[in-house]
Amino acid sequence: MNPWTVQAPCTPDCLSDTAPRVPLTETARRYAALTHTLIRTAAMGERLADPRVLRGRALAVLDALGVRLETGPPAHRTGPGALLVANHISWLDAVALLAVEPVTVLAKREVGQWPVVGTLARRIGTRFIDRGAVRELPGTVAELADLLRSGRSVLVFPQATTWCTV
């Protein structure tokens, strides 16, 4: 077993679906709004890496999907960036965090190859890690430490999965 192997003590309860269903017409409207938002976002090219632009586009994605984001007062800090370590429930986790604070995201290498998402991830400066290449880890840690020292915040999802696995 390699050090990146994910193990989760799942039970059938973790897969239960208790959320109310969204009507089909509303689902279609949200998908259309999301598609429009993603096309506009992709068309921004390298400008997407600008923190203000990134925050606005992340908010636009949440809005297109009908997701309401509630936050506290904005943090005003100077000095080193923050290391954000979070559980990963869905792809919206990263979008919601980018809407609050545009951070450098650490993602598995495969994400960079995904259609649309991979392109957007590269444009916002996501750093990718090959979970099978443990020897590359010290270099990645050094790169992320430099980002933190420069004042940039970094987001990591250490459990490396968004689904229940056994």
C-alpha positions as CSV (number, residue, x, y, z in Angstrom):
1,M,0.0,0.0,0.0
2,N,1.5,3.4,-0.9
3,P,1.2,6.4,1.4
4,W,-1.4,8.1,-0.7
5,T,-3.9,5.2,-0.5
6,V,-7.3,6.4,0.7
7,Q,-9.1,4.4,3.3
8,A,-12.5,5.4,4.7
9,P,-14.6,3.5,7.2
10,C,-17.8,3.9,5.1
11,T,-21.2,2.4,6.0
12,P,-24.3,2.3,3.9
13,D,-25.5,5.3,5.8
14,C,-22.8,7.5,4.2
15,L,-24.5,7.0,0.9
16,S,-28.0,7.8,1.9
17,D,-29.8,10.5,-0.1
18,T,-31.9,12.7,2.2
19,A,-31.8,16.0,0.3
20,P,-35.0,17.2,-1.4
21,R,-35.0,16.9,-5.2
22,V,-34.7,20.0,-7.3
23,P,-37.4,20.2,-10.0
24,L,-36.3,19.3,-13.5
25,T,-37.0,22.8,-14.9
26,E,-34.9,24.4,-12.1
27,T,-32.1,21.9,-12.7
28,A,-32.1,22.7,-16.4
29,R,-32.0,26.4,-15.7
30,R,-29.1,26.0,-13.3
31,Y,-27.1,23.8,-15.8
32,A,-27.7,26.4,-18.5
33,A,-26.5,29.2,-16.1
34,L,-23.5,27.2,-15.1
35,T,-22.5,26.5,-18.7
36,H,-22.8,30.2,-19.6
37,T,-20.8,31.2,-16.5
38,L,-18.1,28.6,-17.3
39,I,-17.8,29.8,-21.0
40,R,-17.4,33.4,-19.9
41,T,-14.9,32.3,-17.2
42,A,-12.8,30.3,-19.7
43,A,-12.9,33.2,-22.1
44,M,-11.1,35.4,-19.6
45,G,-7.8,33.5,-20.2
46,E,-4.9,34.4,-18.0
47,R,-6.9,37.3,-16.4
48,L,-8.6,34.6,-14.3
49,A,-5.5,34.4,-12.1
50,D,-6.1,37.9,-10.7
51,P,-7.5,37.4,-7.2
52,R,-10.3,39.9,-7.6
53,V,-11.4,38.3,-10.9
54,L,-11.1,34.8,-9.5
55,R,-13.2,35.7,-6.5
56,G,-15.9,37.2,-8.7
57,R,-16.0,34.2,-11.1
58,A,-16.2,31.8,-8.2
59,L,-19.1,33.7,-6.8
60,A,-20.7,33.7,-10.3
61,V,-20.4,29.9,-10.4
62,L,-22.1,29.5,-7.0
63,D,-24.8,32.0,-8.1
64,A,-25.5,30.1,-11.3
65,L,-26.1,26.9,-9.3
66,G,-28.3,28.7,-6.7
67,V,-25.8,28.2,-3.9
68,R,-25.9,30.8,-1.2
69,L,-22.6,31.4,0.5
70,E,-22.6,32.8,4.0
71,T,-19.3,34.1,5.5
72,G,-18.1,36.2,8.4
73,P,-16.3,39.5,8.1
74,P,-13.3,39.4,5.8
75,A,-10.0,38.8,7.4
76,H,-7.4,41.6,7.1
77,R,-4.0,40.2,7.6
78,T,-0.5,41.1,6.6
79,G,2.4,38.8,6.4
80,P,2.5,35.1,5.6
81,G,-0.4,33.4,3.9
82,A,-2.7,31.0,5.5
83,L,-2.6,27.2,5.0
84,L,-6.2,26.1,4.6
85,V,-6.7,22.4,5.2
86,A,-10.3,21.2,4.6
87,N,-12.4,18.1,4.1
88,H,-13.5,17.6,0.6
89,I,-17.2,16.8,0.1
90,S,-17.7,18.0,-3.5
91,W,-16.0,20.1,-6.2
92,L,-18.0,23.1,-4.8
93,D,-15.8,23.1,-1.8
94,A,-12.9,24.6,-3.8
95,V,-15.2,27.0,-5.6
96,A,-16.7,28.2,-2.3
97,L,-13.3,28.8,-0.7
98,L,-12.1,30.6,-3.9
99,A,-15.1,32.9,-3.6
100,V,-14.0,33.8,0.0
101,E,-10.3,34.0,-0.6
102,P,-8.5,33.4,-3.9
103,V,-6.0,30.8,-2.8
104,T,-3.5,28.6,-4.5
105,V,-5.0,25.1,-4.7
106,L,-3.1,21.9,-4.4
107,A,-4.8,19.2,-6.5
108,K,-4.1,15.7,-7.7
109,R,-2.3,15.6,-11.1
110,E,-5.4,14.1,-12.8
111,V,-7.5,17.2,-12.2
112,G,-5.2,19.1,-14.6
113,Q,-6.2,16.8,-17.4
114,W,-10.0,17.1,-16.9
115,P,-11.9,18.9,-19.6
116,V,-12.8,22.5,-18.7
117,V,-11.9,22.1,-15.0
118,G,-8.3,21.3,-15.8
119,T,-8.0,24.3,-18.1
120,L,-9.5,26.6,-15.4
121,A,-7.4,25.0,-12.7
122,R,-4.2,25.7,-14.6
123,R,-5.3,29.3,-15.3
124,I,-5.8,30.1,-11.7
125,G,-2.4,28.7,-10.7
126,T,-3.3,25.4,-9.2
127,R,-0.3,23.3,-8.2
128,F,-0.6,19.7,-9.1
129,I,0.8,16.7,-7.3
130,D,1.4,13.2,-8.6
131,R,0.3,11.0,-5.7
132,G,2.3,8.1,-7.1
133,A,5.6,10.2,-7.1
134,V,6.4,10.4,-3.4
135,R,9.9,11.6,-4.2
136,E,8.6,14.8,-5.6
137,L,6.8,15.7,-2.4
138,P,9.7,17.7,-0.8
139,G,9.9,19.9,-3.8
140,T,6.1,20.5,-3.7
141,V,6.3,21.3,0.0
142,A,9.1,23.8,-0.6
143,E,7.1,25.5,-3.4
144,L,4.0,25.8,-1.2
145,A,6.1,27.1,1.7
146,D,7.5,29.8,-0.6
147,L,3.9,30.8,-1.6
148,L,2.9,31.0,2.1
149,R,5.9,33.1,2.9
150,S,5.1,35.5,0.0
151,G,1.6,36.1,1.5
152,R,-0.4,33.8,-0.7
153,S,-2.7,31.3,0.9
154,V,-2.8,27.7,0.0
155,L,-5.7,25.2,0.0
156,V,-5.2,21.5,0.5
157,F,-7.6,18.6,0.8
158,P,-5.5,15.9,2.5
159,Q,-7.9,13.0,2.3
160,A,-7.7,13.2,-1.5
161,T,-11.2,12.1,-2.4
162,T,-14.7,13.4,-2.5
163,W,-16.5,10.1,-2.4
164,C,-17.0,7.2,0.0
165,T,-14.4,4.5,-0.5
166,V,-13.7,1.2,1.2
